[in-house]
Amino acid sequence: MDMPEWLKPGLVGAAAGATALAIVGFSWGGWLTEGSANKMASDMAQAEVVTALVPVCVQLSKMDPLASQTFLKLKEASSYQRRGILMEAGWATMPGSSEANRYVATACLEKLSDEF
């Protein structure tokens, strides 16, 4: 099939326009792929769950009979050791869970930093 001579520049222009639209859309337009949107939603959900669990961690610290000793350890420890100390104390282990959550421990440390 023979294409009319006037059709070729139109097709080239349409292809260039579609390419430019995709580049601008994904770069500056805020378009996302499905994978990026799922990752963003997962990260936001995790952040909200951690925010909701921080008060539980703070309450566990207040109920711990060894809290004063743990706060002393936290005060003496370097910043990179504090999360491990808090996790060992059990404050970042949520009810119904067998393991401490490191994200909750990090957020809880920020909340408890005034106390040690």
N, C-alpha and C positions, 0 to 999 in steps of 0.2 A: 504494500500500500504506500502510495506516495503522499507525503505530507505537503500541505501548501507552504510556500516560502514564508508567509507571514506568521505561521504557527510556531516556528522554531524560537524566535526571540521571546515570545510569550511564555513558552515552556521553561526556557532558561531563566527568565525573570521570576517565574513562579517558584522554581527550585531554589534560586538564590534568596528569595523573600522568605520561604519556609525555613531555610537554614538560618537566616538572620533572626527570624522570629524565635526559633528554638534557642539560639544562643542568648539572646536578650532575655527571654522568658526564664531560663534556668539560671542565668547569671544575676540579673537585677530584678526580675519579675516575681521572684518568690515561688516559682514552680518547684515541685519536689517529685522525685520518683517514689514509687510505692515503698521501696526499701528504706529510703530516707525518712518518709513519713512514719513508717512503722517504728523505726529506731527512735525518732523524736517522741512519739507517743509513749513508747516503753520507758524512755528516760524520764519523761514528765510524770508518768505513773509511779515509777520508783521513787522519785523525789517527793511526791505527795505522801506515799506510804511511810517513808523515813520521817517526814515532818509529823505525821500522825503518831508515830511510835516514840518520838523523843520524850514526850511527857511520861510515858511508861518507864523509860530508862531513868528519868529523873526521880520518879516515884520509887523505883527499885533501889536507887541509891539512898533515898531517905529512910527506907525500911531496913537497910542492911545494918546489922549490929557492928560490923567491922568497917563501917564507912569512914570513920576518922583515920584508921590505919591506911585505907585505900587512898584517901585524899592526901595523906602524908607521902605515900609512894608516888602519887601523881605529881605532887609539888616538886619532889626531888628528881623525878625522871626527866629525860630529855623529851623534846616534843614528839619525836618519832616513836618513842616507847610508850607513850601515854595510852594510845588506842589499845595496845595489847594488854596493858594493866587493867583498863576498864573492861575489856572483854573477859579477862581471867576472873574478875570480880563477879561476873555474871550479870552485870547491869544491862548489857546489850543483848542478852539472851531473852527473847520475848516468850511470854507464856505460850505453851504448846509447841515450842521449837526446842530442838536439842543443841543447836549451834548458835553462837553469837553472830550478830549481823555487823559487819565492819562499817557499813554506811551509817547505821544507827549509832554505833560507837563514836564515829567521827562527829556526827551532829550533836550527840549528847555531850561530848567533850566541850564543844563550843558553848553549849548551854550551861554546863557546870563550871566553866573556867573561872567564874567569879568566886567560887567556893574554895578553890585551892590555890 
